[in-house]
């Protein structure tokens, strides 16, 4: 048993000697049959053995992986916050207009937002993403926005929908371009999810216009204020 191990180790030394120059710099290398390397160990080994190209490649891979992780975290965090806010907006609208003629329309859009929120609640643990700390704030703010605009009338509620979905559609399109640049095949699942949700949001936008959103009092001013608020919420949720 001992002789077999010694023979194997001697053979490994002989094989390695054909690719490594002689010298004390390599005398410390342990040639046990079973070994594994961590990422930091590999970088250290590449440096010791004067393999700068391989070491540089590993560092670049590590940096790229970390950068991609930050992008994915940001995307899932802000989208989860956005879908939570949208869910609360429609909940507020339904509380005021649920029994009116536009109640079924709002309910349909709300049901889709519930699906969106549920999906991102799955992705949060799947990708190990920390949700924004502002979840409680968006929970309340979304409901207040939905109920408040609904109290101004169904046209104002639809104007709110058009403004919010306009910002979210543009936001999703920007994320899709970013994910495709990172690697379309690598992020296929997330890309397909965002594409579907983007299309739903576009339908909500068009539904709002079809239900007299532009007839709301002070439509342009109301729309601009809501859009500015949504953009601010997106910016903050991406970061904290």
SELO-702439 format. One line per field, with one value per residue: residue number from 1; residue in one letter; x, y, z of N, C-alpha, C in turn. Coordinates in steps of 0.02 Angstrom, whole numbers, plus 50000, padded with zeros to 5 digits. Example, Ala and Ser with C-alpha at 12.3 -4.5 7.8 and 13.67 -1.06 7.14 Angstrom:
pos = [1,2]
code = [A,S]
neast = [50660,50642]
nnorth = [49716,49888]
nup = [50390,50354]
caeast = [50615,50684]
canorth = [49775,49947]
caup = [50390,50357]
ceast = [50660,50645]
cnorth = [49835,50002]
cup = [50390,50394]
END
This chain:
pos = [1,2,3,4,5,6,7,8,9,10,11,12,13,14,15,16,17,18,19,20,21,22,23,24,25,26,27,28,29,30,31,32,33,34,35,36,37,38,39,40,41,42,43,44,45,46,47,48,49,50,51,52,53,54,55,56,57,58,59,60,61,62,63,64,65,66,67,68,69,70,71,72,73,74,75,76,77,78,79,80,81,82,83,84,85,86,87,88,89,90,91,92,93,94,95,96,97,98,99,100,101,102,103,104,105,106,107,108,109,110,111,112,113,114,115,116,117,118,119,120,121,122,123,124,125,126,127,128,129,130,131,132,133,134,135,136,137,138,139,140,141,142,143,144,145,146,147,148,149,150,151,152,153,154,155,156,157,158,159,160,161,162,163,164,165,166,167,168,169,170,171,172,173,174,175,176,177,178,179,180,181,182,183,184,185,186,187,188,189,190,191,192,193,194,195,196,197,198,199,200,201,202,203,204,205,206,207,208,209,210,211,212,213,214,215,216,217,218,219,220,221,222,223,224,225,226,227,228,229,230,231,232,233,234,235,236,237,238,239,240]
code = [X,X,X,X,X,X,X,X,X,X,X,X,X,X,X,X,X,X,X,X,X,X,X,X,X,X,X,X,X,X,X,X,X,X,X,X,X,X,X,X,X,X,X,X,X,X,X,X,X,X,X,X,X,X,X,X,X,X,X,X,X,X,X,X,X,X,X,X,X,X,X,X,X,X,X,X,X,X,X,X,X,X,X,X,X,X,X,X,X,X,X,X,X,X,X,X,X,X,X,X,X,X,X,X,X,X,X,X,X,X,X,X,X,X,X,X,X,X,X,X,X,X,X,X,X,X,X,X,X,X,X,X,X,X,X,X,X,X,X,X,X,X,X,X,X,X,X,X,X,X,X,X,X,X,X,X,X,X,X,X,X,X,X,X,X,X,X,X,X,X,X,X,X,X,X,X,X,X,X,X,X,X,X,X,X,X,X,X,X,X,X,X,X,X,X,X,X,X,X,X,X,X,X,X,X,X,X,X,X,X,X,X,X,X,X,X,X,X,X,X,X,X,X,X,X,X,X,X,X,X,X,X,X,X,X,X,X,X,X,X]
neast = [50042,50095,50206,50143,50086,50202,50261,50165,50170,50302,50294,50207,50285,50386,50313,50267,50387,50421,50352,50374,50498,50656,50697,50699,50580,50472,50476,50393,50273,50136,50110,50001,49882,49748,49672,49611,49566,49532,49461,49546,49661,49695,49728,49841,49925,49942,50014,50131,50183,50213,50114,50042,49942,49838,49804,49761,49649,49566,49543,49476,49362,49305,49280,49188,49083,49045,49002,48894,48811,48779,48703,48594,48540,48501,48403,48303,48271,48217,48112,48031,47991,47922,47816,47751,47709,47622,47525,47468,47419,47314,47236,47194,47120,47018,46954,46883,46820,46774,46642,46589,46564,46690,46749,46769,46868,46975,46996,47040,47165,47227,47232,47329,47439,47454,47501,47625,47689,47694,47780,47903,47922,47956,48077,48160,48213,48267,48371,48440,48422,48418,48274,48211,48227,48123,47999,47884,47849,47818,47710,47609,47609,47576,47444,47379,47398,47326,47193,47174,47177,47070,46964,46951,46884,46840,46909,47025,47081,47113,47202,47305,47344,47390,47500,47585,47607,47669,47795,47843,47844,47944,48049,48061,48096,48223,48290,48285,48368,48488,48504,48513,48632,48717,48711,48614,48572,48617,48539,48410,48287,48250,48242,48136,48033,48026,47996,47866,47795,47818,47743,47615,47604,47605,47483,47398,47424,47370,47239,47200,47203,47102,46994,46962,47065,47131,47037,47034,47031,47146,47241,47372,47457,47432,47475,47612,47658,47636,47717,47844,47852,47852,47972,48064,48041,48085,48222,48266,48232,48315,48433,48427]
nnorth = [49940,50063,50065,50075,50201,50280,50252,50305,50441,50471,50454,50557,50668,50653,50673,50806,50872,50884,50993,51098,51216,51179,51216,51307,51375,51293,51190,51177,51125,51020,50854,50767,50636,50673,50828,50997,51160,51323,51477,51584,51512,51461,51579,51615,51507,51521,51639,51602,51505,51578,51604,51717,51749,51655,51682,51814,51793,51722,51820,51915,51842,51825,51959,51994,51905,51952,52080,52051,51989,52096,52173,52088,52076,52209,52225,52128,52169,52301,52274,52188,52277,52370,52293,52261,52390,52419,52321,52368,52491,52455,52388,52494,52567,52476,52473,52591,52600,52476,52427,52491,52526,52509,52422,52278,52288,52348,52248,52141,52190,52202,52069,52018,52092,52038,51911,51947,52002,51890,51808,51878,51871,51740,51740,51819,51741,51638,51694,51746,51881,52035,52113,52281,52400,52483,52427,52429,52565,52581,52498,52566,52691,52656,52609,52726,52811,52743,52738,52874,52935,52868,52921,53041,53010,52892,52919,52985,52882,52794,52875,52876,52741,52738,52826,52765,52638,52674,52720,52602,52512,52570,52556,52416,52384,52442,52363,52239,52260,52275,52149,52064,52108,52064,51926,51831,51696,51647,51717,51683,51640,51746,51850,51809,51812,51949,52002,51953,52014,52147,52157,52137,52254,52350,52321,52359,52496,52533,52496,52587,52707,52678,52685,52817,52893,53010,53105,53145,53264,53397,53319,53311,53373,53292,53168,53193,53219,53096,53012,53066,53036,52895,52869,52919,52829,52710,52738,52751,52625,52540,52556,52548]
nup = [50000,50047,49961,49836,49840,49849,49726,49640,49676,49642,49504,49471,49506,49411,49292,49311,49313,49182,49135,49221,49265,49343,49515,49672,49688,49661,49746,49854,49815,49841,49802,49824,49788,49799,49789,49800,49740,49798,49734,49769,49799,49674,49606,49680,49654,49515,49513,49583,49499,49391,49292,49224,49129,49146,49279,49266,49186,49273,49370,49293,49260,49387,49421,49320,49349,49475,49442,49357,49449,49533,49444,49417,49545,49568,49468,49500,49630,49613,49525,49597,49697,49617,49564,49680,49718,49610,49628,49747,49704,49617,49709,49789,49695,49667,49789,49788,49661,49632,49621,49514,49337,49282,49364,49337,49238,49304,49399,49320,49275,49398,49440,49354,49397,49524,49491,49436,49547,49631,49559,49564,49699,49709,49639,49717,49833,49755,49679,49781,49828,49911,49965,49934,50066,50075,50058,50149,50138,50000,49996,50067,49999,49867,49881,49927,49818,49718,49773,49795,49666,49609,49681,49621,49509,49379,49262,49305,49379,49276,49208,49299,49290,49156,49163,49259,49200,49083,49125,49184,49077,48993,49081,49096,48963,48956,49050,48985,48874,48942,49004,48893,48839,48939,48923,48831,48826,48948,49039,49009,49068,49155,49064,48981,49074,49108,48983,48961,49067,49035,48917,48970,49048,48948,48889,48994,48995,48869,48890,48988,48912,48823,48904,48929,48991,48956,48972,49100,49235,49220,49151,49091,49186,49299,49251,49229,49359,49422,49345,49373,49509,49503,49434,49525,49629,49571,49553,49686,49740,49670,49735,49876]
caeast = [50000,50141,50247,50102,50079,50266,50270,50120,50195,50362,50274,50179,50341,50420,50271,50266,50454,50426,50319,50396,50571,50684,50713,50667,50514,50420,50489,50342,50209,50117,50084,49956,49836,49683,49679,49563,49588,49484,49477,49605,49719,49714,49763,49907,49964,49961,50067,50192,50209,50225,50063,50003,49883,49785,49783,49722,49585,49525,49522,49425,49300,49278,49254,49128,49030,49022,48965,48830,48771,48753,48651,48535,48512,48467,48343,48252,48250,48173,48051,47989,47961,47875,47756,47715,47675,47567,47473,47434,47382,47251,47196,47163,47069,46961,46918,46840,46783,46761,46571,46568,46569,46760,46774,46798,46929,47028,47008,47082,47234,47252,47249,47394,47491,47464,47545,47692,47718,47708,47839,47963,47932,47993,48144,48200,48256,48302,48432,48469,48421,48389,48222,48221,48203,48066,47938,47827,47830,47784,47646,47562,47607,47539,47372,47356,47396,47270,47130,47167,47158,47004,46916,46942,46843,46869,46957,47087,47110,47142,47260,47358,47367,47429,47563,47627,47627,47715,47862,47864,47860,48010,48098,48070,48134,48293,48318,48293,48429,48545,48511,48536,48704,48753,48711,48544,48560,48631,48485,48350,48226,48232,48223,48068,47986,48018,47961,47794,47768,47819,47685,47555,47602,47585,47410,47366,47430,47322,47173,47186,47187,47037,46941,46955,47115,47150,46983,47040,47046,47217,47273,47444,47491,47425,47518,47682,47674,47639,47777,47902,47853,47871,48043,48100,48035,48129,48291,48281,48227,48373,48493,48421]
canorth = [50000,50120,50065,50098,50274,50309,50247,50353,50508,50479,50462,50624,50715,50647,50705,50877,50899,50897,51056,51150,51221,51161,51273,51305,51406,51243,51134,51172,51100,50955,50812,50714,50618,50707,50897,51043,51229,51377,51528,51621,51467,51458,51640,51612,51457,51550,51688,51566,51467,51625,51597,51779,51750,51617,51720,51872,51768,51706,51883,51945,51803,51842,52027,51993,51871,51997,52134,52023,51978,52161,52194,52046,52096,52273,52216,52092,52210,52356,52248,52165,52337,52399,52252,52271,52454,52413,52281,52411,52542,52427,52374,52557,52584,52431,52492,52647,52592,52405,52413,52532,52493,52493,52374,52217,52306,52357,52183,52102,52214,52186,51997,52010,52119,51989,51859,51976,52008,51822,51783,51909,51845,51677,51755,51849,51690,51598,51729,51771,51953,52070,52162,52349,52413,52529,52389,52455,52630,52572,52465,52619,52742,52630,52608,52795,52837,52711,52760,52946,52952,52841,52967,53096,52985,52836,52944,52998,52817,52769,52917,52849,52679,52754,52857,52714,52585,52704,52719,52533,52483,52594,52527,52346,52382,52456,52303,52186,52274,52263,52077,52035,52124,52021,51858,51814,51626,51639,51748,51671,51636,51812,51889,51789,51836,52021,52014,51940,52066,52209,52155,52148,52324,52387,52312,52402,52565,52542,52491,52652,52756,52659,52700,52890,52921,53078,53150,53161,53334,53414,53255,53317,53387,53232,53117,53211,53211,53024,52985,53088,52996,52826,52869,52926,52766,52662,52757,52736,52553,52507,52569,52531]
caup = [50000,50050,49901,49781,49845,49833,49654,49608,49688,49602,49434,49465,49506,49347,49242,49323,49298,49111,49119,49267,49270,49408,49557,49738,49689,49652,49791,49905,49787,49869,49749,49847,49735,49805,49809,49770,49745,49799,49684,49791,49793,49604,49589,49712,49617,49451,49526,49602,49442,49337,49240,49230,49086,49178,49338,49243,49163,49331,49401,49250,49269,49453,49418,49278,49386,49528,49409,49335,49509,49554,49397,49428,49610,49559,49427,49537,49687,49593,49494,49651,49728,49570,49559,49743,49714,49562,49661,49796,49667,49594,49768,49808,49645,49675,49850,49772,49598,49620,49605,49457,49271,49267,49414,49307,49202,49355,49429,49273,49278,49465,49442,49321,49441,49577,49462,49430,49615,49656,49524,49592,49767,49699,49615,49772,49865,49704,49661,49843,49823,49968,49944,49957,50134,50070,50045,50186,50111,49935,50011,50085,49947,49810,49896,49930,49749,49683,49801,49786,49597,49598,49710,49573,49455,49342,49212,49340,49395,49215,49195,49343,49259,49096,49182,49292,49154,49035,49156,49195,49011,48974,49128,49076,48900,48973,49082,48935,48836,48986,49014,48830,48834,48987,48898,48820,48844,49019,49078,48969,49109,49179,49005,48961,49126,49102,48920,48971,49111,48995,48872,49011,49067,48889,48882,49044,48970,48815,48920,49019,48860,48794,48953,48938,49036,48935,48990,49171,49249,49221,49133,49079,49250,49341,49222,49240,49430,49437,49312,49411,49570,49486,49417,49588,49666,49537,49568,49756,49752,49642,49775,49947]
ceast = [50044,50183,50209,50096,50145,50279,50228,50146,50258,50345,50246,50234,50377,50380,50272,50333,50462,50395,50341,50472,50594,50697,50675,50597,50457,50427,50433,50278,50196,50084,50041,49904,49770,49696,49625,49588,49528,49505,49540,49668,49742,49751,49833,49952,49988,50017,50133,50224,50220,50179,50018,49939,49825,49759,49741,49653,49538,49500,49468,49359,49266,49246,49189,49070,49001,48981,48897,48783,48740,48696,48587,48501,48471,48401,48288,48226,48200,48109,48003,47954,47908,47810,47716,47677,47615,47509,47433,47394,47314,47206,47159,47109,47007,46921,46868,46794,46762,46691,46544,46578,46641,46790,46804,46863,46988,47046,47053,47155,47266,47272,47316,47451,47505,47511,47617,47726,47737,47771,47903,47975,47964,48066,48189,48242,48295,48369,48467,48477,48389,48336,48239,48193,48141,48000,47878,47802,47792,47716,47592,47554,47567,47464,47343,47350,47336,47202,47119,47147,47089,46950,46903,46898,46878,46920,47025,47121,47145,47203,47319,47387,47411,47497,47611,47652,47673,47787,47887,47882,47930,48064,48112,48110,48208,48326,48329,48356,48491,48557,48536,48610,48745,48759,48640,48528,48568,48573,48417,48286,48203,48210,48152,48016,47973,47982,47886,47762,47767,47758,47620,47548,47582,47510,47373,47367,47377,47250,47153,47166,47118,46979,46947,47006,47130,47095,46985,47054,47122,47260,47349,47482,47489,47473,47592,47703,47682,47701,47840,47908,47876,47946,48086,48098,48080,48201,48309,48281,48285,48433,48487,48363]
cnorth = [50062,50125,50092,50174,50308,50307,50298,50424,50522,50491,50532,50677,50714,50682,50781,50909,50915,50964,51113,51154,51203,51223,51270,51335,51356,51185,51123,51139,51029,50914,50755,50700,50655,50778,50938,51114,51275,51428,51566,51578,51463,51521,51640,51564,51486,51601,51654,51532,51511,51612,51659,51779,51714,51654,51779,51850,51752,51769,51916,51909,51820,51911,52029,51960,51916,52054,52110,52012,52043,52184,52154,52065,52161,52265,52182,52133,52264,52330,52220,52224,52368,52360,52254,52336,52452,52374,52325,52466,52515,52407,52438,52578,52540,52448,52548,52633,52519,52388,52456,52493,52474,52444,52311,52230,52312,52290,52140,52124,52198,52113,51984,52037,52072,51933,51885,51978,51939,51793,51813,51889,51775,51690,51784,51796,51648,51628,51760,51847,51982,52119,52232,52359,52457,52493,52416,52522,52623,52539,52518,52669,52719,52631,52679,52825,52808,52737,52835,52965,52925,52887,53027,53075,52930,52859,52957,52932,52787,52810,52895,52785,52692,52781,52805,52664,52611,52701,52647,52499,52505,52563,52455,52340,52395,52396,52247,52198,52258,52188,52043,52049,52081,51949,51832,51742,51615,51664,51738,51673,51706,51857,51873,51814,51910,52039,52007,51995,52133,52213,52166,52222,52368,52381,52355,52475,52579,52538,52557,52705,52741,52675,52774,52920,52994,53129,53169,53235,53345,53352,53261,53328,53325,53178,53131,53201,53137,52992,53004,53048,52925,52821,52876,52862,52712,52676,52737,52661,52514,52508,52548,52483]
cup = [50000,49987,49840,49780,49826,49759,49617,49616,49646,49529,49422,49463,49438,49293,49249,49304,49224,49091,49165,49267,49339,49449,49623,49738,49685,49701,49841,49880,49813,49814,49774,49793,49738,49828,49774,49782,49752,49746,49704,49786,49721,49583,49618,49674,49550,49459,49541,49542,49381,49277,49241,49189,49118,49239,49319,49219,49220,49365,49359,49256,49334,49453,49377,49314,49441,49499,49387,49394,49534,49509,49409,49494,49603,49521,49466,49596,49665,49562,49546,49684,49682,49565,49624,49742,49667,49592,49710,49761,49646,49653,49791,49759,49653,49737,49836,49713,49584,49599,49549,49392,49254,49317,49384,49269,49250,49386,49385,49276,49346,49469,49408,49363,49500,49553,49457,49498,49642,49623,49552,49664,49765,49681,49670,49807,49814,49686,49722,49842,49886,49942,49967,50027,50134,50054,50084,50159,50046,49945,50025,50028,49886,49822,49897,49861,49712,49707,49789,49716,49581,49626,49665,49514,49417,49290,49245,49360,49334,49194,49237,49313,49199,49114,49213,49242,49099,49062,49163,49129,48988,49017,49110,49011,48912,49005,49032,48893,48878,48995,48950,48820,48882,48962,48892,48842,48919,49063,49044,49010,49131,49121,48984,49010,49117,49037,48928,49013,49075,48949,48910,49029,49008,48877,48933,49022,48917,48840,48953,48968,48830,48840,48976,48987,49020,48949,49064,49180,49254,49205,49127,49144,49295,49317,49237,49313,49447,49406,49351,49476,49557,49471,49479,49629,49637,49556,49639,49769,49722,49689,49848,49958]
END
